[in-house]
Amino acid sequence: MSDDLWPPAQAASAQIELGAEDAKLVTLGRSARARNDSAEGAAVRDDTGRTYVATTVALPSLRLSALRAAIVMAVASGARALEAAAVVSASGMLAADDIAAVADLASGVPVFLAGPDGVPRTRTLS
């Protein structure tokens, strides 16, 4: 697992407008993060419109970012492609491995990074 950080495709100072379905992903990730008191919360939407939500997994023998955990849930449920993803975190960057995991299912997928306040800060394409 790489600790490389992915540079945002769109600077945080730019206003990032979300459609209703993408805003829902941020809301789901934010609520999961708060509910589990986790470092990150994430949600992904597959190509059929189903959503999957997860938080950071930080066990002694297993570590997954919230985004990778959400992708695992989607794939385990039969998802073959993703339409969008959102991560809620205090961190200002996404790990390159997170973006690579999204790209494993589809290229050009928007990945939104929002702060704990739910405000989208960056938009990156897989």
C-alpha positions as CSV (number, residue, x, y, z in Angstrom):
1,M,0.0,0.0,0.0
2,S,1.5,3.3,-1.1
3,D,1.4,6.4,1.0
4,D,1.7,8.6,-2.1
5,L,-0.8,11.4,-2.1
6,W,-2.7,12.2,-5.2
7,P,-2.6,15.8,-6.3
8,P,-6.1,17.2,-6.7
9,A,-7.3,17.9,-10.2
10,Q,-9.2,20.9,-9.0
11,A,-7.9,23.3,-6.4
12,A,-9.7,23.7,-3.1
13,S,-10.2,27.4,-3.8
14,A,-12.4,26.6,-6.8
15,Q,-16.1,26.3,-6.1
16,I,-17.1,22.6,-6.6
17,E,-20.7,22.1,-7.5
18,L,-22.2,18.7,-6.7
19,G,-25.3,17.3,-8.2
20,A,-27.9,15.8,-5.9
21,E,-26.6,12.2,-6.2
22,D,-23.0,13.2,-5.6
23,A,-24.0,15.4,-2.6
24,K,-25.8,12.3,-1.2
25,L,-22.4,10.5,-1.3
26,V,-20.8,13.2,0.7
27,T,-23.7,13.2,3.2
28,L,-23.4,9.4,3.6
29,G,-19.6,9.5,4.0
30,R,-19.9,12.3,6.5
31,S,-22.6,10.5,8.6
32,A,-20.7,7.2,8.7
33,R,-17.5,9.1,9.8
34,A,-19.3,10.8,12.6
35,R,-21.2,7.7,13.7
36,N,-18.1,5.5,13.9
37,D,-15.8,8.4,15.1
38,S,-13.4,7.4,12.2
39,A,-10.7,9.3,10.5
40,E,-12.5,9.0,7.2
41,G,-15.9,8.2,5.8
42,A,-16.6,7.3,2.2
43,A,-19.4,6.4,-0.2
44,V,-19.4,5.1,-3.7
45,R,-22.1,4.7,-6.3
46,D,-22.0,1.8,-8.8
47,D,-23.2,1.8,-12.4
48,T,-26.7,0.7,-11.3
49,G,-27.2,3.5,-8.8
50,R,-26.6,1.5,-5.6
51,T,-24.5,3.1,-2.9
52,Y,-22.0,1.6,-0.5
53,V,-20.7,3.3,2.6
54,A,-17.7,2.6,4.8
55,T,-15.2,4.1,7.2
56,T,-11.6,3.7,7.9
57,V,-10.6,0.2,9.0
58,A,-7.7,0.4,11.5
59,L,-7.2,-3.0,13.0
60,P,-3.8,-4.3,14.1
61,S,-3.7,-6.8,11.2
62,L,-5.9,-4.9,8.6
63,R,-5.8,-1.4,7.5
64,L,-8.0,0.1,4.8
65,S,-8.9,3.6,3.9
66,A,-12.6,4.4,3.9
67,L,-12.7,4.6,0.1
68,R,-11.0,1.2,-0.4
69,A,-13.4,-0.3,2.2
70,A,-16.4,1.1,0.3
71,I,-15.0,-0.3,-2.9
72,V,-14.6,-3.7,-1.3
73,M,-18.2,-3.6,-0.2
74,A,-19.3,-2.7,-3.7
75,V,-17.3,-5.4,-5.4
76,A,-18.4,-8.0,-2.8
77,S,-22.0,-7.1,-3.6
78,G,-21.5,-7.6,-7.4
79,A,-20.7,-4.1,-8.6
80,R,-18.8,-4.1,-11.9
81,A,-18.2,-0.4,-12.3
82,L,-18.4,2.9,-10.3
83,E,-20.0,6.2,-11.3
84,A,-18.8,8.4,-8.5
85,A,-17.1,8.3,-5.1
86,A,-16.7,10.7,-2.2
87,V,-14.4,10.8,0.8
88,V,-14.9,12.9,3.9
89,S,-11.7,13.5,5.8
90,A,-9.7,16.2,7.6
91,S,-6.8,15.3,5.2
92,G,-6.4,17.6,2.2
93,M,-5.3,14.8,-0.1
94,L,-6.3,11.3,-1.3
95,A,-3.8,8.4,-1.4
96,A,-2.8,7.5,-4.9
97,D,-3.7,3.9,-4.1
98,D,-7.3,5.0,-3.4
99,I,-7.6,6.6,-6.8
100,A,-6.0,3.5,-8.4
101,A,-8.7,1.3,-6.7
102,V,-11.4,3.4,-8.2
103,A,-9.7,3.3,-11.6
104,D,-9.7,-0.5,-11.4
105,L,-13.4,-0.4,-11.8
106,A,-13.7,2.5,-14.3
107,S,-11.6,5.4,-15.6
108,G,-12.8,8.9,-15.4
109,V,-14.8,8.4,-12.3
110,P,-15.1,11.6,-10.2
111,V,-13.8,11.3,-6.7
112,F,-14.8,14.1,-4.4
113,L,-12.8,14.9,-1.2
114,A,-14.8,16.9,1.4
115,G,-13.8,18.2,4.7
116,P,-15.5,17.1,8.0
117,D,-17.9,20.0,7.4
118,G,-19.1,18.3,4.2
119,V,-17.8,21.0,1.9
120,P,-16.2,19.5,-1.2
121,R,-12.6,20.6,-1.5
122,T,-11.3,18.7,-4.5
123,R,-12.5,16.7,-7.5
124,T,-10.2,14.2,-9.0
125,L,-10.8,11.8,-11.9
126,S,-9.7,8.2,-11.7
